[in-house]
Amino acid sequence: MKASQFLISTLKEAPADAEVVSHQLMMRAGMVKKLGAGIYSYMPMGLRVIRKVEAIVREEMNRAGAVELTMPVIQPAELWQETGRFTKMGAELLRIKDRHDRDFVVQPTSEEVVTDIARQDLRSYKQLPKNLYQIQTKFRDERRPRFGLMRGREFIMKDAYSFDRDEAAAKKSYQVMASAYRCIFDRFGLRYRAVAADSGAIGGDLSEEFQVIAATGEDAIVYCPESEYAANMEKAEAQAPSGPRPAAVNPMVKTPTPGKSTCAEVAALLGVPLATTVKSLVLATDELDEAGAIVKSQVWLLLLRGDHDMNEVKVGKVPGLNAGFRFATGAEIEAHFGCKPGYLGPIGLKQPVNLVVDREVAAMSDWICGANEVDFHMTGVNWGRDLPEPTLVADVRNVVEGDMSPDGKGRLAIERGIEVGHVFYLGTKYSKAMSATFLGEDGKPAHFEMGCYGIGITRLPAAAIEQNHDERGIIWPDALAPFTVVICPIGMDRSPEVKAAAEQLYAELSAQGVDVILDDRGERPGAMFADWELIGVPHRVTIGDRGLKAGQLEYQHRRDAAATQVAVADVVALLRDKLQA
């Protein structure tokens, strides 16, 4: 490609609404243009990156035995009504009507459609396993689209769905996909982690997120540098407390803490570590009638160490809270504790509550909690002496940096990541809801065991930029760059020698299949270099009159601080070596 034939539209300044680096640089590099909130046109430069992402994904999916198809963006509501998602999903599901007043959705995902295909075409166990995938446009009507392609409303996604005869076969299909994803992300040339993720209501351990490591990432990734353990914050666990609980030393005392309503304030006032305090979180569960009205509520008290935070996903797995919970109202707190929040605790309640104790708190002695009286806390509290031993103990907290890894092989570390892929075992959730069956080996109908596997095609370039940029612009890995090599001739319009050398190098590299662009626009060197550093092409060759007279060209990688002189005769071999490295 020659630059004069291409569309290059760089900007010196990013639009005011571009908040994160990837959004700013994609706009400045002319890769995307905003059409509406969360809706972007993929400009030629950006589309080349997206097509490279798609090509790698397609090659590895095909290699893993998946079969490509395309499912409609607009889908009839009837299928979504079969699974209940037409009403259960919130406003992020865009619902529309056609001219005949029939309901449709703009698909955010395609479980219903692919399950409908399977129940029509996969009739026997002999046709299994099957994995069907597509690379298709999706739409989620985000309440607050932001960060450019990181959280847009319209996006491109690769979604795959496996169908198997039983759970054992489904787990094999899952592992095939998990391995294929590692091949895909290795080829992208990005730093990433595959981390265990929560499986939600389906349960089980077969769920992994693929996270691109970036300081601006929305997700916290927990891992052990000394072992293979890695999980997202929702799923991550620390090693459970071991050994006997320390013996009680101090008497329980009602201690004045005037104006100190947080654990941190109380610890500072009393001159004790924050880890000796216990925070009280008050939750509630509701029993509903057929009309959805609350007929009965229960109040729950959750005890956490003062330096720990509640993990809502873990709390949602506690028996009694697993059907849904909310934070208690002020009236409910007053009725059960006789006190406002900030001074709450498990001692001296007005009405009984359901007590849930984090396992770290269950192992504590001489701890501090609220006294259920404003401006007072209880110090020296101990299980068995001042309170009955807890009966419901669970891991309900977020891990913190330095916790011992659950495998016992080292301390946990935390870094930020951007989720760009997810592999997930679905089981029979959709096949049962849609009566999707096949004839098993015994001649009886059985529901498909399913898995789903997604990659954010348009999110991935944004994640790559968040990980790879500097003050001058983007730094693409070779596999994702819109062009791998750029030739920058200086004074090409004035020097026949420079023009001839540039054209010859361009022809040689093109003939060898190198993705090269020749900047023949006649720009000044400073402006030309600034454009390509902003766009992020990884390899640059500069050709000038002075260098040619000495038989030299300049090579510079996007990460290099300075250019390297290379003999004209050696530059093609040098680039070939660089591109194969």
N, C-alpha and C positions, 0 to 999 in steps of 0.2 A: 504494500500500500504506500502511496505517496501522500504526504500531508496536504498538498494542494487539492487532492481529490477527496479528502476526508473532511469530516465536520469537526473542527476543533474550536471549542468555545469556552476558554478559561476565563475566570474572574479574579480580580485582585483581592476582592473582599467577599466574604461569605454573607448571605442574607441574614438579617437580624434574628430570624426565627430558627436558625440552625444552631442547636444547643451543643451537641457532642462533636468530637473531632471528625468522626466518619461522615456525619451529615455535612459539616462545613466543607470538608475536602472533596466529597463527591459533588457537591454543588459547584465549588470553585473549579474543579477539574473538568466540568462539563459532562459528567457521567449521568446525572439525573436532572430533571427539571420538575418542579412542583406544579401539579395541575390543580390539586385541591388538598384538603386536610387528609394527610396520610395516603395520598394518591400521587404517583410520580410517573413521568415518561422516562423510559430507559433510553438515553441518548446513545449514539453509535459507540462512543468510547466505553460507556458503562455496559452496554449490551455485549460487547466482546468479552468482558470479564464474566458476565453471567453465562454466556455460551460455553466458556471454558469450564466453569463450575459444572454445568449440565453435562458436558462431555465426559468428565472424570466420573461423575456419579453414574451416568448411563453405562459406561464401560465396566465399572465394577459391579453394578447391579446385574448386568447381563452375564458377567463372568460367574457370579454367584448363583445363576440359574433362574433369576427373576425374569418375568415376561412383561414387556411394556404394552400398555394400552392408554387410552385417553377417555376420561369420563367427563360429562358435561359440567360446566360451571353453574348453570341454572338447573336445579333439580326439583322434581315435583314433591310437594309437601307430604304426599301419602306415605312415602318411604320413611320420612322422618317421624311421622305420626306413629308408625309401627313400633319404633323404638322409644317413643315418648319424648324424643329430643326436640321436636317441633315446639312443644310447650315448655319443656324443662330448661332449655337453653335461654339465656338472657337476651338482652338487646344486641349483643354482639353478633347474633344470627340475623342476617338481613332477610326479612320476609317480604315477598312481593306478590302481586296478583296480576294475572294476565287479563286480556280483554274479555274473557269469559268468566271473570271473577274467581278463577281457580288459584289456589295457593301454591307458591313456589318459594324456594330459598336460593340465595346465592351462596354456594358451598364454601364453608370454611375447612371442610374435610369430607371424605367420601366413604366412610364405613358402610352407610346404608346402601349406597349404589353398588359397591363392590360385593356386598353380601347378597344383594339381589341378583347380580350376575352369577355368583357361585351357586345359588340355589336353583338357577335355571340350567346351568351348563355342567356343573360338577355333580354327577349323579351317583358315582361309585367310588369306593375306596381305591380302586385301581387307577383313578385319575389323580390321586393325591400322592405327594404334596404338590401344591401350587403356590406360587408367589406372584401376584400381579401388582405392577407399579405404574405410576404416571408422574410426569413432570408437568404441572398444571397451575394455572392461576387460581388463587384462593382469595376470599374476602372475609374479613372480620370487622364488624362495625365498632371499632375501638372507641370507648368513651373519650379518650384523650390521646389520639395518635401523636407520637413524638419521636424524636431522634432519627428522622429520615427513614431509611429502609430497616432500621432496627426494630421499629414498632409502627409499621404502617398499617393501613386498612386493606389495601390490595397488595398481594405479594405472590411470588412463585414458590412452590414447594414440591419436593419429591415425596410422595407418600406411597408406601408399599403395604400390601396386606397378604399375609400367608394363611393358607388353609391346610389343615392336617386332620388325620383320622383320630388321633388321641393325644393326650397331654405329653407323652414321651416324645412323639414325633414332632409336636409343636415346639418343644424345648430344643430339639435338634435344629429346626428351622430358625428359631431365635438365635442360636449360637452361630449359624451360618451368616445371618444378617449382622450380628455383632462383630464378627470377623471382617465382613465386607466393609462395614463402616470404618473400622480401623485402617483398612487399606485405603479407603477414600480420603480420610483425614490425613493420613501419612503423605499421600500424593499432593495434597494442597500445600504442604510445606509450612503449616502453622503449628505453633505450640498449643496443644490441647490436652485435655484429660477426659477419659471416660469414667463417669462417676455413677455409683449406685443412686437410684432415685426412688421416691415413694411410688407405690403402685396404686394408691387411692383405694376406692371401694372394692376393686377387684382383688387386691391382696397379692401375696406372693413376692418373690424376690427378683423376678425377671423384668427389670426396668432399669435402663441406663440412659443417662444424658451425656451427650458429647459437648463439652464446653471449651470454647476458644479462650485461652488465658488472656485477660486484658484488665488493666487497672480500673477501667471505667465500667467493667461488667456489672450487670444487675444482680447476678447470683453469687452467693458465697459457696466456694468449693472447699471441702474439708479433705485433707489427705495426710498420710503418714510418709515422710521422706524416707524412712527406713524400711517400708514394706509396700505392698501393692494396694493397701487400703485406700479407697477414695469414695466419697459420697457427697451429695449436695447437702445443704444445711438442714433441709427438711428430714432427710433420712439418717444423717450422721449420728453416730453414737460414740460415747467415750467408754472406757473400761469401767465396769461397775465397781463401786467401793468394795474393798476386800478387808478381811480381818474383823475382829470384834470391835464394837462401838466403844470409844473411850469411856471410862467411868465418869460419873457425875462428880464434880468437884465443888461447884458453887451452889448456894441455896437460891431458890427462885425468889426474886425481889421485884416488886412493882417500883419502877424507877422513873423519876420525872425526866421528860424530854421536851421541854416547852418549845413549841413552834417547829419541832423537827418531825416531819411526816414521812420522809423517805428513808430507806435503809442506809443510804450513803450519808445523809445528815446525822442519823442516829449513831452510826459507827464513828463519824468524826467527833461528835460531841462526847462520846464515851471513851474515845481513844482506843478502839478495838478494830481488828480487821473486818472489812465488809463481809468476808466469808463466814463470820460468826453470826450474822443476822439472817432472818428468815422473812421473806415477803409473802403477803397473803393476797391472792387473786380470787375474786368471788365470781363464779360462773352460775349459769342457770340453764335448766332444760325444761322444755314445755311439752305437755301432752295435749294433742289437738283432737277436736271432734271431726266429724265428716265434712263439716262446713269450713274447717280450717281455723276455728276459734279455739283459744287456749282454755282448757278445762282444768288443768292442774299444772303447777310448776314446782320444780325442786331446785334448791340452792346447793351449790357445791363450793367447798373451800379448797383451793389449790395452794400448797405450800412449796415455795422454791427458795433456794439459797439467795441471799441478797445480791450477790454478784452474778446471778444467772437470769436468763430470760426464758419465758415460756415458748415452747415449740407447739404451735397450734395443730400441726399434723399429728404429732405424737399424742397430744391431748385428745384428739378426735378418735384415737384408737382405744382409749380407756373404756372399759365396760361401763355402760350407763351414759357416757358422753359420746359414744360412737354413732348415735343417731342424729347428732347435731347439738350445738350448744351456743350460748350467747353470754355476754357479760351481764351480770345482774344489774338491776336498776337501783337507783338510790333508795327507793322505798323498800325494796327487798333487803338491801344491806342493812338499813336502819332496823327493820323488823327482826332480823336474825342476830345482829351484832350490837345493836343499840348505840352505834357510833358511826361517824363518817369515815370514809376511806382515808388511809394514812396512819391509822392507829389500830388496825384490825389484827386479830390473832385468833387462835383456836381455843383460848382459855376464857371461861366465863361467858359463854354464848347465851343469848336470850331464847333462841330456838335452835334445835339440832340441825346440823348440815351434813352433807355427804363429804367426807374428808378424803382428798387425794394428796399423797405425800411423794414428792420427788425422791428417788432413791438416795440422792446425796443428803437430803435433809433427814431421811430415816436413819442415816449413819452418824448424825451429829449429836454432840452433847453440849450442855451449857450454852444453848443458843438464845438469841434475842428475837422477840416478836412483839407485835402490838398488844396492848392491854385492853383493847376495846373501850378505851377512855381517852378523850382528847388530851394530848400533852403527856401521855404516859406509855411506857413500854415495859414488858416483862423481860428481865435478864435472868440468866441461869436456869433456863427451861430445859427439862430433860424428859425423854420418853420413859414410860414405865413408872416414874415417880410423880411427875406433875400432870402427865397426860397418859391415857392408855396407849399401849403399843399400836402403831398404825396398822390397819388391816389392808388398806389399798395403797400399795407402793408401786410406783411406775417410773420409767424414764420419760420425763415430760419437758425436758429443757433442751435448749440449744447448746451444742458443745462450744467450748472456747479454746483459743490458741493455748497450747501447752497441756491440754488434757492428754491422758494416756490413751493411745490407740486401742480399740477393742481387741485387736489381735495381740496386744501386749508387746509389740515390737518397736515402739518408739512413741514420741510425743506428736500430737496432731498439729498441723499447720493449716492456715486458712489463706486462700487467695481468691481474687475475683475472676469470674468467668462469664461468657456470653453463650447461652445455649443455642446451638446451631443444628443439633440432631438429637433424636430420641428413638430408642428401640424399646418395645413394650409388648408383653404377652397379654392378650386380651381374653383368652379362654373362650367361653361360649356366650359371652355377654350379648353380642349382636346376633349370632346364629340362633340362639333361643328366642330372642325378642322377635325375630323375623321368620321363625320356623324354617330355617335353612338347614336342610339335612341331606345326607347321602346314604346309600346303602352300604353297610359295613360288611365285613367278611362273613358274618353270621347271617346275612340277609335281612338284618333289621336296620331301620333308619337310625342314624346318629347325628348329633349336631357337630358342625365343624368346630375344631379348636383353632382359634385365630390369633395372629399377632399383627401389630402395626408398627411401621418404621418410617419416620419422617426426617427430612433434611430441609432446612430453610435456605433455598437456593439464592434468593435475593438478600437474605439477612447475612449470608456468609461473607460476601465482599465487604459489607460494613464492619463485620467482626474482624476481618483480616486487616482493615485499615486501623481499627482501634488498637490492634496489636503492633502494626508496622507503619510508623509514620515519624516524621521529625518536623522541625520548624519550617522546612521548605515544602513539605507535602507528603504524598503517599510513597511507601516503599513496598511494591508488590513482590511476593514470591514469584519465581519464574512461571510456575504452573498457572497462576491466576492473572498475570499481567495482561493488559489489553494488547500490548505489543511487547515482545521479549527484548528486542534490540531497536534502538533508534540511531539513525545516522544523521549527524548534524554537520553539514558542510558550511563553512564560513565563507561568505562572499561567492556563493555558487553562481549568482547571476552576473558576477564580474570576472570570474576566473574560469576559463575553459578547462584548465588542468584540474581544479577542484571539482568541477561538474563531472568531468570524465571519470575521476577516481571514485566519486560518490556513486555514480550510476553503475560503475563496474562492480563495486562492493555490494551494492544493493542487488544486482543481478545474481552474483555468486551466492549470496546468502539466501535469496529467494529460491534459487535452484536447489539448494540443499534443504529446503523445507523450513527454514528459520522464519519465525513470525517477526518480520522486520518492517519498519516504516522509515521512509526517507523524507526528512523535513526539507522540502524544496520550496518553502514559502518565501524565502529571501528575508527572513527576520534578522534583526541584529543579534549577535551572539548572546548577549545578556538575556534578552526576551525569549530567545529560543531555548536556552538552558533552563530558564525559570519555568517555562511551560512543561518541559519534560520531567523536571524534578517534581513539580506539582502533580502531574499525571502519574508519576511513579514508575516509568519504564526502567527495569533493573539494569540494563546494559546500554551504554552510550559510546559511540565511536565519533570522534570529532575530526574533521578533515579541514586543514587550512593550507594556504599557499606556502607559508614558511616551513611547516612540517613536511610537506610533500617534497620540497627541494632537498630536504635532508633524508628523504626516504622514510619518513616517520608519520604515523597517525597517533591519536590519543585515545586510550581506552579508559573508561571509568565506570565502576559499578556504582549503583545508586547509594550504596552505603559507604563508599570510599571517600576519604577526606580530600584526595587529590587524584589527578589523572596520571596514567602511566604511559610512557612513550613505547610504541610498538612499531616494528618494521612493517611497512606496507605488505610485504610478502607473507608476514606471519599472522596478520590480524584474523583471517578466517579460521586458521587452526586454533588460535587463542580463544576465539568466541566458541568454537565447537567444544573445546575442553571445558570452558566455563559453563556452557549449557548442559553438559553431561555430568557435571560434578554433583 
